[in-house]
């Protein structure tokens, strides 16, 4: 139905594949924060001739300049740094990441089930002596053992690994705080407490023995922080899927024609210059040129365009696209890593790797905070001992410093706000994948909008009928197109009035790349030969195209529309103009984005005039037209080079690299699986106003996280001197730490009140 696309497949940029021959990918295990990724990356880059990038989000390292045969060298470097590494096997998904999520969930479940009753009973028995029974302390200690040692084992393991390599992290303070609270409880139980009452800021408020057990502190810290780690692991799960999803698009076998016979071989055995057969409904094995046959190729997974591309002999096809109608014999021109599909995969992977340098706000704070707290605890112990105080008050003050400084609120700041924000987003049709999206949303100043499937519905509809005579052009065309699956044919048939009678049709014949011809009999009339298609088909029928029809065809092409001519018995009956309809919510959504102070850009492969018309209709600030699929990521990079922080909204596989390259990627749910996995935010709601809602919710969540971090850090700064001076015993320190956590959780819960239209 459409004019064949004679453009060749875009040339592969050799720079994209620089280092592919000497390239090793590793799955990394044991990383607990962005600082871990930076540490591994630094170690790998010390290897001679190696350039490495470690992605904390996907827990994967890409090492360039190292032959695959020497992958063991890179593994050894990672293991020497205290982490685990295994080479990535092409075509296989690593199960390590899934295992980690499951491991955290099991430990969190056990910790939560034990902490709730343990905390309640411990507080009641500590503050109500009349309810105590012989050995009550040991019952609580035994109950806390699984939480402190098994559930908290990931923190202890990470802290020990960091200690062996002379480094600290949040895990260091968490582990020390948990072990300190537990050790103090055991030591106090064995040694006993002094007679009298324990004072609360100098006042006798707690009975004897109340300061001996802080098991609820150790258990609560473990549970809260395990919850944070579990949410973090779940939020990053989708980031690993983009490469495997791209790989699934490519076929695993090809039907090669060798010595005149068809032979099915693994795709890896297909070489350049060989010919292969592609039957209707099959996926094109690799990039090539059609040598025999004609067909309509569904390129939506590559270009995002809803109309299949008609191809005939001498025209290019891309691997991974779908052959819909006729059988083709194709000569392979590019195979393996140099196909269009592989290029998109590489671009997406490189863009994901560039995000590895982003560190969360918590890690930045803890990087300075942890060593300072450890030093303060040591100084506190030394000063109290040197001042002549006994070991008990000295250790009490030092442990108070560790317990009150334990970054429970810091650890909760991000995951609690993330949980509430993501939950509220889910109710509004907005899926936020993780904290990287929130960080990026706070600095976005430009929103790039893909056209097809994003601003438009992605479905062809009949826009208008232009008659060139007295005959019913729509009825004649619908009769011929009734049984066609072509998107334009479906649009024509769908435009018939409800209840319209079906006209008799026979001898329908499709003309590849031009249209269709059939013999149509109206309810009251003689059979007529009807041709529906482009100007070439009408000319072949001997029908003259008047100037007004030619002007209509040209205008339609220039405004991103398709005009289909209808000829009946050698006379031009009319023209049908079809188009990919603009979403009704698009103008309002763009207006809201501009009201938020964001610059809006339309990005499309259409001609400039057509793109300008759509841009004016929706009200964007700028239009970038004539962009090929593989050029979209380059456009995003150019905008970033100009100092812009870019959000990309798209839906197709051709948007995958651009979504990953952008500072913030948003994918509509109607798009391809690859686009969804490349994005930071997935938009489920069908109306386009979900885009400004998503940005507003992400910004609100980010503000909440920052507020939580400011409070948590300020609380620690204020409370640490009091603990060091001995004004807070460990029980009070644990209680104060819990209050800080309650504040953080309460502040995060305010996100539940977010409604569409908020800023």
Secondary structure, DSSP 8 states (H G I E B T S, - for coil): -------------GGGGTTSTTEEEEEEE---SHHHHHHHHHHHTTSTT-EEEEETTTTEEEEES--GGGHHHHHHHHHHTT-EEEE--TT---SHHHHHHHHHHHHHHHHHHHHHHHHHHHHHHHH-GGG--TTHHHHHHHHHHIIIIIITHHHHHHHHHHHHTT---HHHHHHHHHHHHHHHHHHHHHH---SS-EEETTEEEE-TTTTS--HHHHHHHHHHHHHHHHHHHHHTGGGGHHHHHHHHHS-SEEEEEETTEEEEEEGGG--TT-EEEE-TT-B--SEEEEEE--EEEE-HHHH--SS-EEE-TT-EE-TT-EE-SS-EEEEEEE-GGGSHHHHHHHHHHHHHHHGGG---HHHHHHHHHHHHHHHHHHHHHHHHHHTT--HHHHHHHHHHHHHHHS-HHHHHHHHHHHHHHHHHHHHTTEEE--HHHHHHHTT--EEEEEIIIIIEEEEEEEEEEEESSSS-HHHHHHHHHTT---HHHHHHHHTS-TT----EEEEEEEETTTEEEEEEE-TTS-EEEEEEE-HHHHHHTT----HHHHHHHHHHHHTTEEEEEEEETTEEEEEEEEEEEE-TTHHHHHHHHHHTT-EEEEE-SS-HHHHHHHHHHHT-SEEE-S--GGGHHHHHHHHHHTT--EEEEE-SGGGHHHHHHSSEEEEETTS-HHHHHH-SEEE-SSSTTHHHHHHHHHHHHHHHHHHHHHHHHHHHHHHHHHHHTT-S-HHHHHHHHHHHHHHHHHHHHGGGG--TT--
